[in-house]
């Protein structure tokens, strides 16, 4: 795979994931207690022996850039690189990235493209495990100009994705980005072509793009330079390529989730604790997911009831109940608290005695969960200070609420306590 360059798109605003994206880029959002979303795509590349990787960033990118630079370092004696290319204004291009294709157009000139024959274009905010080598081999075997990795989806997911139709040889003959109404109905497919069609045809009525593309080098350069007004791969570049180029579809048969909303992010995380067969697992040693090594101590769990949960490194939990939840790194939970159907992202650091004393003098509770708390159907972002006797249960059963001035918001019925927020003793949300 030495002649492949992977380009990971990580610059979007992530507005549907707000307020989780208030201080960070979407690919930098913590996942499964100790990873970040970007780790999934980078690990797929490394496991696929693709070691020339560029990550394009733009909005709220500081923590993403730091995570990548501190984590992904190949040996000095290896040709591999993982390099962050942030958006920048130049005399030739005074504007920021205008879309996914525009981001690639503006950064390809500064990449080291010697010996490259194909570009692998990836998103930094999807949850899936994929060996890209068979995908690239299919691209070359079919002599394709462009190949899209595709997955069958149902009606409930189709509207938010790019949909396509293919001929009997797998060539894409129609593509629509996030169609609705009659356009959506026109994109239904015959599921008999699938190797393992679903027993329920409604479960796989559409063929969706995963946002995973491979382009021949000269084809991508020509498409980007000949059409400077086309700024997005799904909306512009792929539809424009179908009529004149050999655009192929590669059927992926594994789990894939687009982490596009708070609801999908929350659901995908809690799905990880399902036993014995979660849809995605971090326990496959033949295809590991990498992240920053932190060298934290083991978690200390004292007289707790824990059911269907994942507890990350460096936690201290005393006399509490944890059910169907993920507890992130360095989390502290004091006595007699209850955590159910919740995602606790943990903390970036342990507070020193001086920090604790300073917070105490200002009436601020320590980072973590206090005693006698109840947390249900909630996301607690990093470094949150939650006092004693706090109830985070969405007591008014709201679907949406903006309470950022009080340290939280509600999206799709899920309470989100903001990063670094302070929730005082005896608060009921």
C-alpha positions as semicolon CSV with decimal commas, in nm:
position;residue;x (nm);y (nm);z (nm)
1;X;0,000;0,000;0,000
2;X;0,299;0,233;-0,045
3;X;0,137;0,396;-0,349
4;X;-0,179;0,503;-0,161
5;X;-0,231;0,833;0,019
6;X;-0,516;0,847;0,272
7;X;-0,687;1,182;0,322
8;X;-0,909;1,208;0,631
9;X;-1,167;1,487;0,634
10;X;-1,196;1,635;0,981
11;X;-1,289;1,998;0,931
12;X;-1,669;2,014;0,953
13;X;-1,852;2,227;1,211
14;X;-2,045;1,931;1,358
15;X;-2,348;2,149;1,430
16;X;-2,581;1,853;1,487
17;X;-2,350;1,730;1,764
18;X;-2,353;2,060;1,948
19;X;-2,281;2,120;2,239
20;X;-2,031;1,830;2,227
21;X;-1,860;2,026;1,948
22;X;-1,864;2,358;2,133
23;X;-1,492;2,333;2,214
24;X;-1,370;2,057;1,981
25;X;-1,388;1,926;1,627
26;X;-1,625;1,637;1,567
27;X;-1,346;1,379;1,512
28;X;-1,199;1,478;1,852
29;X;-1,512;1,381;2,048
30;X;-1,430;1,116;2,314
31;X;-1,553;0,767;2,233
32;X;-1,594;0,458;2,452
33;X;-1,438;0,623;2,755
34;X;-1,077;0,641;2,634
35;X;-1,065;0,689;2,255
36;X;-1,152;0,969;2,017
37;X;-1,356;0,931;1,698
38;X;-1,053;1,002;1,478
39;X;-0,881;0,695;1,627
40;X;-1,122;0,468;1,438
41;X;-1,031;0,590;1,089
42;X;-0,660;0,622;1,167
43;X;-0,654;0,269;1,309
44;X;-0,831;0,134;0,999
45;X;-0,555;0,290;0,789
46;X;-0,273;0,152;1,002
47;X;-0,425;-0,196;1,013
48;X;-0,464;-0,180;0,634
49;X;-0,091;-0,099;0,599
50;X;-0,167;0,251;0,469
51;X;0,095;0,465;0,638
52;X;0,085;0,788;0,439
53;X;-0,202;0,980;0,598
54;X;-0,309;1,345;0,595
55;X;-0,581;1,482;0,824
56;X;-0,754;1,800;0,706
57;X;-0,882;2,020;0,988
58;X;-1,053;2,355;1,024
59;X;-1,306;2,427;1,302
60;X;-1,218;2,395;1,673
61;X;-0,918;2,187;1,574
62;X;-0,673;2,251;1,861
63;X;-0,751;1,938;2,064
64;X;-0,771;1,724;1,749
65;X;-0,432;1,846;1,628
66;X;-0,278;1,785;1,971
67;X;-0,421;1,433;1,995
68;X;-0,291;1,334;1,652
69;X;0,055;1,485;1,700
70;X;0,092;1,326;2,045
71;X;-0,033;0,983;1,941
72;X;0,053;0,888;1,584
73;X;0,428;0,892;1,540
74;X;0,591;0,642;1,308
75;X;0,953;0,540;1,346
76;X;1,219;0,768;1,202
77;X;1,325;0,467;0,995
78;X;0,975;0,420;0,849
79;X;0,831;0,606;0,547
80;X;0,499;0,643;0,730
81;X;0,356;0,984;0,824
82;X;0,039;1,115;0,987
83;X;0,031;1,487;0,919
84;X;-0,231;1,746;1,008
85;X;-0,307;2,000;0,736
86;X;-0,515;2,284;0,885
87;X;-0,713;2,525;0,672
88;X;-0,514;2,834;0,584
89;X;-0,554;3,147;0,379
90;X;-0,306;3,201;0,098
91;X;-0,262;3,456;-0,181
92;X;-0,396;3,199;-0,427
93;X;-0,683;3,089;-0,202
94;X;-0,796;3,352;0,050
95;X;-1,104;3,157;0,162
96;X;-1,134;2,878;0,419
97;X;-1,247;2,529;0,316
98;X;-1,588;2,553;0,149
99;X;-1,663;2,179;0,163
100;X;-1,504;1,836;0,160
101;X;-1,386;1,850;-0,202
102;X;-1,265;2,208;-0,162
103;X;-1,058;2,102;0,140
104;X;-0,881;1,838;-0,069
105;X;-0,840;2,077;-0,363
106;X;-0,662;2,332;-0,145
107;X;-0,432;2,088;0,036
108;X;-0,323;1,839;-0,231
109;X;-0,050;2,075;-0,358
110;X;0,130;2,062;-0,022
111;X;0,116;1,683;0,015
112;X;0,406;1,456;-0,070
113;X;0,253;1,273;-0,366
114;X;0,562;1,110;-0,515
115;X;0,487;0,757;-0,635
116;X;0,117;0,784;-0,552
117;X;-0,135;0,619;-0,786
118;X;-0,457;0,649;-0,583
119;X;-0,613;0,864;-0,311
120;X;-0,823;0,710;-0,036
121;X;-1,071;0,973;0,090
122;X;-1,215;0,908;0,437
123;X;-1,428;1,074;0,703
124;X;-1,299;1,120;1,056
125;X;-1,633;1,077;1,231
126;X;-1,757;0,727;1,146
127;X;-1,757;0,415;1,364
128;X;-1,661;0,099;1,173
129;X;-1,381;-0,152;1,134
130;X;-1,265;-0,193;0,775
131;X;-0,963;-0,338;0,603
132;X;-0,924;-0,103;0,307
133;X;-0,702;-0,343;0,110
134;X;-0,983;-0,552;-0,049
135;X;-1,163;-0,227;-0,129
136;X;-0,859;-0,089;-0,311
137;X;-0,800;-0,422;-0,485
138;X;-1,161;-0,414;-0,613
139;X;-1,103;-0,060;-0,739
140;X;-0,800;-0,172;-0,938
141;X;-0,948;-0,501;-1,058
142;X;-1,249;-0,322;-1,208
143;X;-1,022;-0,052;-1,359
144;X;-1,239;0,207;-1,191
145;X;-1,176;0,578;-1,196
146;X;-1,362;0,617;-0,867
147;X;-1,489;0,352;-0,624
148;X;-1,738;0,411;-0,343
149;X;-1,775;0,182;-0,044
150;X;-2,147;0,123;0,005
151;X;-2,378;-0,036;0,259
152;X;-2,746;-0,141;0,241
153;X;-2,970;0,071;0,463
154;X;-3,336;0,101;0,559
155;X;-3,589;0,383;0,517
156;X;-3,510;0,523;0,862
157;X;-3,144;0,591;0,773
158;X;-3,169;0,664;0,401
159;X;-3,272;1,032;0,410
160;X;-2,952;1,142;0,580
161;X;-2,712;0,965;0,343
162;X;-2,597;0,969;-0,018
163;X;-2,787;0,699;-0,210
164;X;-2,705;0,529;-0,537
165;X;-2,813;0,275;-0,794
166;X;-2,584;0,042;-0,984
167;X;-2,603;-0,173;-1,294
168;X;-2,544;-0,550;-1,290
169;X;-2,167;-0,496;-1,311
170;X;-2,158;-0,273;-1,003
171;X;-2,114;0,052;-1,196
172;X;-2,289;0,346;-1,032
173;X;-2,556;0,485;-1,266
174;X;-2,738;0,724;-1,033
175;X;-2,643;0,911;-0,715
176;X;-2,843;1,148;-0,496
177;X;-2,717;1,316;-0,177
178;X;-2,971;1,304;0,109
179;X;-3,281;1,277;-0,114
180;X;-3,633;1,327;0,014
181;X;-3,985;1,260;-0,106
182;X;-4,010;1,136;-0,466
183;X;-3,631;1,155;-0,508
184;X;-3,592;0,918;-0,214
185;X;-3,854;0,676;-0,346
186;X;-3,675;0,668;-0,683
187;X;-3,358;0,532;-0,520
188;X;-3,499;0,201;-0,393
189;X;-3,306;-0,106;-0,508
190;X;-3,363;-0,474;-0,573
191;X;-3,199;-0,645;-0,275
192;X;-3,160;-0,976;-0,461
193;X;-2,817;-0,865;-0,582
194;X;-2,686;-0,881;-0,225
195;X;-2,484;-1,189;-0,135
196;X;-2,680;-1,224;0,188
197;X;-3,009;-1,036;0,135
198;X;-3,214;-0,953;0,439
199;X;-3,519;-1,160;0,522
200;X;-3,699;-0,827;0,556
201;X;-3,667;-0,639;0,223
202;X;-3,761;-0,313;0,394
203;X;-3,446;-0,341;0,606
204;X;-3,223;-0,296;0,297
205;X;-3,420;-0,095;0,045
206;X;-3,140;0,151;-0,035
207;X;-2,771;0,149;-0,115
208;X;-2,587;0,422;0,075
209;X;-2,242;0,572;0,043
210;X;-2,022;0,532;0,351
211;X;-1,818;0,841;0,265
212;X;-1,525;0,612;0,180
213;X;-1,386;0,676;-0,169
214;X;-1,082;0,579;-0,370
215;X;-0,985;0,791;-0,672
216;X;-0,720;0,738;-0,932
217;X;-0,470;1,019;-0,879
218;X;-0,504;1,183;-1,219
219;X;-0,883;1,154;-1,209
220;X;-0,915;1,330;-0,875
221;X;-0,677;1,607;-0,981
222;X;-0,871;1,659;-1,302
223;X;-1,212;1,665;-1,132
224;X;-1,098;1,912;-0,867
225;X;-0,914;2,151;-1,095
226;X;-1,160;2,143;-1,386
227;X;-1,457;2,217;-1,160
228;X;-1,349;2,478;-0,900
229;X;-1,712;2,555;-0,819
230;X;-1,776;2,197;-0,702
231;X;-1,702;2,199;-0,330
232;X;-1,844;1,874;-0,187
233;X;-1,779;1,511;-0,279
234;X;-2,131;1,382;-0,212
235;X;-2,324;1,675;-0,355
236;X;-2,098;1,769;-0,645
237;X;-1,798;1,555;-0,737
238;X;-1,954;1,207;-0,734
239;X;-2,269;1,304;-0,932
240;X;-2,050;1,488;-1,185
241;X;-1,826;1,184;-1,232
242;X;-2,099;0,927;-1,298
243;X;-2,185;1,022;-1,657
244;X;-1,833;1,010;-1,802
245;X;-1,622;0,796;-1,568
246;X;-1,618;0,439;-1,446
247;X;-1,756;0,484;-1,094
248;X;-1,782;0,152;-0,912
249;X;-1,958;0,042;-0,591
250;X;-1,791;-0,188;-0,337
251;X;-2,032;-0,362;-0,098
252;X;-1,923;-0,350;0,268
253;X;-2,084;-0,615;0,488
254;X;-1,982;-0,495;0,835
255;X;-2,114;-0,253;1,096
256;X;-2,096;0,117;1,008
257;X;-2,240;0,417;1,187
258;X;-2,225;0,781;1,085
259;X;-2,181;0,969;1,414
260;X;-2,376;1,269;1,292
261;X;-2,610;1,358;1,578
262;X;-2,615;1,348;1,956
263;X;-2,868;1,066;1,941
264;X;-2,658;0,843;1,711
265;X;-2,344;0,919;1,913
266;X;-2,516;0,828;2,240
267;X;-2,672;0,513;2,096
268;X;-2,345;0,396;1,935
269;X;-2,158;0,435;2,264
270;X;-2,412;0,248;2,474
271;X;-2,429;-0,026;2,211
272;X;-2,065;-0,102;2,297
273;X;-2,159;-0,240;2,640
274;X;-2,399;-0,498;2,498
275;X;-2,295;-0,853;2,589
276;X;-2,195;-1,088;2,437
277;X;-2,223;-0,955;2,081
278;X;-2,203;-0,577;2,042
279;X;-2,227;-0,449;1,685
280;X;-1,880;-0,297;1,725
281;X;-1,611;-0,430;1,956
282;X;-1,277;-0,294;2,074
283;X;-1,163;-0,642;2,175
284;X;-1,038;-0,770;1,838
285;X;-0,663;-0,808;1,889
286;X;-0,608;-0,888;1,519
287;X;-0,742;-0,545;1,419
288;X;-0,667;-0,314;1,709
289;X;-0,795;0,037;1,766
290;X;-0,512;0,267;1,868
291;X;-0,516;0,579;2,083
292;X;-0,295;0,792;2,301
293;X;-0,105;0,590;2,567
294;X;-0,171;0,756;2,902
295;X;-0,011;0,515;3,151
296;X;-0,293;0,557;3,401
297;X;-0,330;0,339;3,712
298;X;-0,594;0,064;3,726
299;X;-0,943;0,170;3,827
300;X;-1,037;0,134;4,191
301;X;-1,395;0,011;4,239
302;X;-1,506;-0,013;4,601
303;X;-1,820;-0,204;4,699
304;X;-2,009;-0,118;4,380
305;X;-2,284;-0,287;4,178
306;X;-2,183;-0,284;3,812
307;X;-2,391;-0,425;3,528
308;X;-2,331;-0,414;3,150
309;X;-2,085;-0,128;3,169
310;X;-1,733;-0,030;3,064
311;X;-1,502;0,132;3,321
312;X;-1,196;0,307;3,178
313;X;-0,850;0,349;3,332
314;X;-0,772;0,560;3,634
315;X;-1,122;0,576;3,788
316;X;-1,218;0,574;4,156
317;X;-1,578;0,466;4,221
318;X;-1,710;0,409;4,572
319;X;-2,028;0,236;4,690
320;X;-2,228;0,321;4,378
321;X;-2,441;0,153;4,112
322;X;-2,332;0,162;3,746
323;X;-2,568;0,008;3,488
324;X;-2,558;0,008;3,108
325;X;-2,306;0,293;3,104
326;X;-1,958;0,394;2,996
327;X;-1,729;0,556;3,252
328;X;-1,442;0,754;3,100
329;X;-1,083;0,792;3,214
330;X;-1,006;0,947;3,555
331;X;-1,373;0,955;3,656
332;X;-1,445;0,987;4,030
333;X;-1,785;0,886;4,162
334;X;-1,854;0,929;4,532
335;X;-2,070;0,713;4,758
336;X;-2,429;0,607;4,697
337;X;-2,468;0,744;4,346
338;X;-2,661;0,578;4,064
339;X;-2,553;0,595;3,699
340;X;-2,780;0,432;3,437
341;X;-2,781;0,457;3,058
342;X;-2,517;0,726;3,073
343;X;-2,193;0,823;2,907
344;X;-1,938;0,980;3,141
345;X;-1,648;1,117;2,938
346;X;-1,417;1,148;3,237
347;X;-1,145;1,404;3,301
348;X;-0,831;1,532;3,132
349;X;-0,637;1,549;3,461
350;X;-0,645;1,473;3,831
351;X;-0,702;1,775;4,049
352;X;-0,418;1,864;4,285
353;X;-0,476;1,939;4,651
354;X;-0,428;2,307;4,572
355;X;-0,691;2,293;4,296
356;X;-0,937;2,116;4,524
357;X;-0,882;2,369;4,802
358;X;-0,928;2,659;4,561
359;X;-1,253;2,515;4,425
360;X;-1,378;2,444;4,776
361;X;-1,317;2,804;4,879
362;X;-1,534;2,916;4,585
363;X;-1,808;2,662;4,656
364;X;-1,723;2,456;4,347
365;X;-1,751;2,075;4,380
366;X;-1,458;1,857;4,267
367;X;-1,437;1,723;3,913
368;X;-1,648;1,408;3,894
369;X;-1,978;1,290;4,040
370;X;-2,066;1,373;4,401
371;X;-2,241;1,151;4,653
372;X;-2,611;1,056;4,644
373;X;-2,645;1,154;4,278
374;X;-2,871;1,000;4,013
375;X;-2,769;1,025;3,647
376;X;-2,989;0,866;3,378
377;X;-2,998;0,901;2,999
378;X;-2,726;1,162;3,004
379;X;-2,387;1,255;2,864
380;X;-2,145;1,412;3,111
381;X;-1,872;1,586;2,914
382;X;-1,513;1,609;3,035
383;X;-1,404;1,784;3,354
384;X;-1,760;1,846;3,474
385;X;-1,801;1,933;3,843
386;X;-2,119;1,768;3,973
387;X;-2,203;1,827;4,338
388;X;-2,378;1,612;4,597
389;X;-2,745;1,512;4,579
390;X;-2,771;1,609;4,211
391;X;-3,043;1,449;3,994
392;X;-2,985;1,451;3,618
393;X;-3,292;1,267;3,491
394;X;-3,468;1,509;3,249
395;X;-3,748;1,552;3,502
396;X;-3,968;1,753;3,262
397;X;-3,924;1,499;2,982
398;X;-3,803;1,764;2,735
399;X;-3,684;1,680;2,385
400;X;-3,477;1,996;2,343
401;X;-3,362;2,269;2,576
402;X;-3,083;2,526;2,575
403;X;-2,957;2,583;2,928
404;X;-2,593;2,655;2,854
405;X;-2,593;2,935;3,109
406;X;-2,673;2,665;3,367
407;X;-2,414;2,421;3,233
408;X;-2,630;2,180;3,033
409;X;-2,847;2,128;2,725
410;X;-3,098;1,867;2,613
411;X;-3,089;1,710;2,266
412;X;-3,332;1,434;2,158
413;X;-3,427;1,387;2,524
414;X;-3,065;1,332;2,627
415;X;-2,924;1,565;2,893
416;X;-2,574;1,687;2,808
417;X;-2,367;1,843;3,085
418;X;-2,115;2,069;2,915
419;X;-1,738;2,038;2,931
420;X;-1,600;2,206;3,247
421;X;-1,954;2,281;3,368
422;X;-2,034;2,325;3,737
423;X;-2,359;2,169;3,863
424;X;-2,411;2,275;4,227
425;X;-2,528;2,055;4,516
426;X;-2,898;1,959;4,519
427;X;-2,959;2,056;4,153
428;X;-3,240;1,869;3,975
429;X;-3,235;1,863;3,595
